[in-house]
Amino acid sequence: MQVSKLAIYPLKSARGIGLRTSPVTPEGLRGDRRMMLVDESGTFASQRSLPGLARLQAQLSEGQVTLTLNDGRSLTFHESKAAGRRAVTVWSSTVDAACAPDPVNRTLSDWLGQKLSLVFFDKASERVANPEWAGPNAPLAFADGYPVLITTTGSLAALNADMERRGEGQIGMERFRPNIVVDCEEAWAEDRWAALAINGIRFDLVKPCARCIIITQDQESGSRDGASPMPAMGRLRMSGDRRVPGPLFGWNAVPRGSGQISTGDRVELLEERPEGWPIKRRGGA
């Protein structure tokens, strides 16, 4: 097995950026989910309720932030221009975050059609993953719950094959917004993986990823009019464990070290979960 693709999502729920190589720390791939949009209450915004975020790309390089909308409008400023701090909410986590200047917030609000503010996960911000799954002291930034999401090519192929048989079209891996895609022919093999090694870094696969409406959205436009994997997910991938209900695709992972990984790197299976994960079958092949 080897690494097929790498990606980060500098602004939570906005467009991803494909990478050839990436530094890895215990918080995940460098630059991943370091920025986030919040509403007036400080609660994070996502494509679940704001599909237009798929039209927005953010890049953060040496402190310079560039935000670009798919119609060509763009905005550039330096992270050092942060204007104060505020408490923001990501699911059940409250995080002390740095705030973007008001002109930036006004521009983003105008682009996306509602009042929003941009915040940063900086050196003063702290957050850890749920210790019941990730163990103690597993740091992360603004990702939903865990530092890294791993998917496989074999599982996407199986999902697309089921969709094709029923005339439901096909989708790309970008719908699932992974950080690391492993080239593995066997479908759903990741359910049995407890730990992987990539270029000497251990990744513990700690919890399957339950999927939401975002996987039905085109990741260029935010449209929900195209092919939807949800019917196939219902046939093939409904969780049989009530601790993680719903359709599953990919696994949340925690890096247990630091280093560099690249596309083409060998992926070694360190530990297995022989029992896998229980799946309810509903007529899928």
C-alpha positions, -999 to +999 in steps of 0.1 A: +000+000+000+011+036-005-001+071-001-022+081-031-032+117-022-026+143+005-048+173+012-053+200+037-082+224+043-068+256+057-102+271+062-126+247+079-153+235+054-139+255+025-120+240-005-091+216+000-056+220-013-038+189-027-002+184-017+027+163-028+043+164+006+034+176+040+049+180+075+030+161+102+028+169+139+005+154+166-020+181+155-022+167+120-010+179+086+006+213+088-018+241+079-050+219+082-081+237+096-062+266+112-089+290+102-127+289+107-157+311+100-181+316+129-216+332+132-226+360+156-228+335+185-193+322+179-205+288+165-186+274+135-200+277+100-198+247+076-211+235+043-239+217+062-258+250+065-237+272+042-230+252+009-213+283-006-182+276+015-173+251-013-167+282-035-141+296-012-104+287-010-080+299+017-042+297+017-020+305+047+017+309+039+042+324+064+015+343+080-001+357+049-037+348+043-052+347+008-089+342+004-103+335-031-139+331-043-146+310-074-157+342-093-122+356-091-127+380-061-098+377-036-085+392-004-051+391+011-039+402+046-014+392+072-023+370+102-005+395+124-033+419+118-055+399+141-079+421+161-084+406+196-096+372+207-129+355+213-143+322+225-156+301+196-174+267+195-166+236+174-192+210+183-187+205+220-153+223+222-148+259+232-116+274+218-099+307+225-092+320+190-076+351+174-100+373+153-095+387+118-098+424+113-134+438+108-128+447+071-120+411+064-151+399+082-173+424+063-159+412+029-165+375+038-200+383+050-208+400+017-194+371-003-213+344+015-245+363+022-246+363+060-228+379+089-196+359+096-163+364+113-129+347+105-109+333+134-075+317+137-062+287+157-028+303+168-001+295+193-023+306+222-052+283+212-056+248+227-079+219+220-077+181+224-096+152+208-121+131+228-099+110+251-124+082+251-114+075+215-081+092+210-065+087+243-050+115+265-035+146+251-043+143+214-041+179+202-060+192+172-071+225+157-105+232+141-111+198+126-145+183+136-130+159+162-097+143+153-064+155+137-064+133+105-090+116+082-078+086+063-097+070+033-089+043+008-091+040-030-107+005-027-136+017-006-144+046-030-142+021-059-167-002-042-190+027-034-189+040-070-195+004-084-226+001-063-238+036-075-231+027-111-251-005-110-281+015-100-276+043-124-267+068-096-235+080-113-201+083-096-183+107-073-147+117-065-128+113-033-130+150-027-166+146-015-152+130+017-125+156+024-097+133+035-062+143+046-046+110+035-058+087+008-043+052+009-040+032-024-055-001-013-075-024-036-095-041-009-128-023-001-133-014+036-100-029+047-096+002+069-122-011+093-096-037+104-067-013+106-058-002+142-025+015+133-005+024+103+031+037+097+039+062+070+076+072+067+082+063+104+051+081+118+025+060+136-011+068+129-037+053+152-071+048+135-093+056+165-129+061+153-148+056+120-161+088+104-199+092+103-209+112+072-233+141+068-250+160+040-216+175+029-208+144+009-238+151-014-223+185-024-201+193-053-168+205-038-163+232-065-198+248-064-216+236-033-244+223-055-264+193-043-279+187-077-254+161-089-247+124-080-253+116-043-236+088-025-261+087+003-284+059-011-253+037-016-239+046+018-273+035+032-270+002+014-234-005+022-221+014+052-246+019+080-229+016+113-240-013+135-226+003+166-248+029+182-217+047+196-211+060+160-245+060+143-251+067+106-233+061+073-195+056+076-167+064+052-130+067+063-114+066+097-103+094+121-067+090+130-042+104+155-005+109+146+018+097+174+048+116+162+062+142+138+079+141+105+072+144+068+050+123+045+046+124+007+025+109-020+040+076-030+052+068+005+048+032+016+019+025+041+027-002+066+000-020+087+013-020+122-017-033+142-050-049+131-085-047+146-095-083+137-132-078+146-135-048+122-165-025+127-201-038+127-220-028+095-257-032+088-262-046+053-292-034+034-292-051+001-258-037-012-234-059-031 
